[in-house]
Each structure stands twice: as C-alpha cells, then as structure tokens.
Amino acid sequence: MGQLYGCDIYRITNVNFVPLKRPSEFIDPRIIELQQLASSGIFYFASSSNMNQLFDLTLSSQKRACGEFGDTSYFWNRNLHLPLQRYGIEPSEWFLRVICGSIQIRTVYIGCKIAKVAVISRLSCNRVGTRFNVRGINDDGHVANFIETEQV
C-alpha cells in the first residue's frame, strides 16, 4: 500500500487456515466464509522492523496525540491477543493489530514541495452487520456500522 511514519502499510488479500488437529476432507462452511471475508481486501495492518515505533492503525491521530495506546473499537483481531495477555505475554510481539476499512496513501506535489497524504477509514467492530439486520444504537451507545475517517 505505502508507508506512514516509517511503517509499511499492508492490505490483507490472501488468508489460509491450517487445521492443528487432523486434516479433514470436510471443511466447515463457516471456515470457508471466514477465509473469504479475511481475504476480501478490506483488512489492513502496519509493520515495521522497529517494533518500538510501530504505527498503530487502530488509533486516530487525535487519540495518539493525547497519549492513548490502542483503541479496541477498531481492533478487529483483539480476541487473538487476549489469551496471551491473560498469561502475561506481550501480544504485540506475536500479532499485529488489524483494522477493517480503507486506506489510501498518495504523494502530493505542491510546486517544488512533496507531501504524503493518507485517508484512513476504520469500521468499528462494536456493532457490525448488514443494513437490514443491524440498525440504530445499542445499550452501550454503539451505533450500527460506525466508520471513523481521518486524514493524515
């Protein structure tokens, strides 16, 4: 995709699931659907050789400026991190944070100056669903299919 703040931004386009027990000829249709969804190109992550300066896509620039660390509202693979945290293992050493949405990165030329512009749209994972099945607001204040968009 491109680079932001020295980190490479990647779009996930292909995912494979490997059974840990015995290989089976029958594959659960839900696994196939999950694999298709994860490979659909709507998930992104940031990677860097310097893990101390990794750009967190789940966190908006405003929250980052306030010193916040991570936003679970846009952290789509959070459930993979939780078991490691329970045992005192730092999950960021094993897993990257994944967002669902869209990222566009462009280089803009203004006279002799060059700037990099990015638009990041994040879909909240708090209340997701199809238009006819998920509507309105829930008791926790999460609205259906909320998207946060920022320009970086």
N, C-alpha and C positions, 0 to 999 in steps of 0.2 A: 504494500500500500504506500508506504513512505516512512518518514521519520518525524518525530516530535520530541523536542527536548533531548536529543541524543538517543532516543529509543526507537527501535524498529516497530512499526505497527503492522500487524498481520491480520488478514481475513481468513477465517477457517472455511475451507471449501471441501475437505475430504476427511471423514472420520471413520475409523474401523473399530469394531468391538470384538474383543477376543475372549472367548469363554475360559474361565480359570479352572473349571472342573473338567468334565469330559466334553469333547466336541460332539455336537448333536446334529443330526440331519435336519431335525425340526428346529427352525428358528422362530421364536415368538414374534408375531407380527408387530407387537409394541416395540420390540428392539429395532426392527426394520424402520418403523416410523420415527423413532428417536434418532437413528442414524441418518435418515433423510433430512430431518429437521436440523441436526447439528452440522450437516454438510451443505446446507442451503445457501451459505454465504452471508448470513445476517449476524454472525458472531465474530468478534474481534478480540485480540489481545495485544499487549505490548511486551516486548522482550529487549533485554539489554545485557551486555557482557558484565556490566557493573550493576549488580543487584541492589546496591545502596542508592542508586539514582534511577530506579525503575519508575517509569511514568505510569501512574495508576489511572486507567481509563474509567474506573467506576466513580471517580471523584471529580467534581466540577472545579474549575479554576477558583471560584469564589470560596468554596469549602477548603481547598488546598491552601489558599492564602490565609485562612483563619487557623491553620494548623491542624485541621481534622485529618484523620487517617482512615481512608476507605469509606465507602457508602454501600451498605448492604442492599439498598433499594435497587441498585443496578448491577449487582454482583451475582451473575447467573450460575456460576459453579460453586457457590458458597457451601453447599452441602457436601462437597468433596473435601473442603477444608476443615469442617467441624470435627470429624473423628480425630484428626491429627492434633487439633487444638486441645481436645479433651485430655490427651496424653502428654501435653506439654511440648509438643513438637511444633516448630515454626512452619506452617504450611507454605509460606511463600518460597521456601527453599525447594519445595516439591511441585507446587502447582502455581500457574499464573492465573490472574483474575481475568474472567471473560465477561464481556458485555454483549448485549443483543441490541442491534440498531444499525446505524450507518455512519461511516467516517469518510469524509472527502478531504484530501490534502492537495493543495495547489501551490505552485510558486507564482508569485505576482511580481511583475516588473513595473516599477514606477520611475520613469526616467532612467537614471543610472543606478537606482537602488533596487535591491531584491528583497522580497519578504515572502515568508511562507505562511499561508493561511489554511486553517483547518476548521471544518464544521463537524462536530461530533453530536450525534443524536443517540440518546440512550433510552431504551424501553425499560420501564420499571418491571421488576419481576414480582411485585407485590400483588397485582390483580390483573392477570393476563388472560385473554380468551377471545373467542370470536365475537363479532359485533352483536349477534342475536342472543348469546349466552351470558355474556358478562357486560353489565351496564351499571352506570351510576357510581355510587360511593358505598364503601362498606363501613362497619362499625369502627374500624381503626383509622378511618379517614383516607384510605387509599382509593383513588378513582380508577376506573377501568382503562386499561391500555395507556397509562400516562407516559408521555415522552418528554424528556428534558433535552433541549438543544442548546449548544453553546458554540461560540466562535472563538478559536484560539489563534 
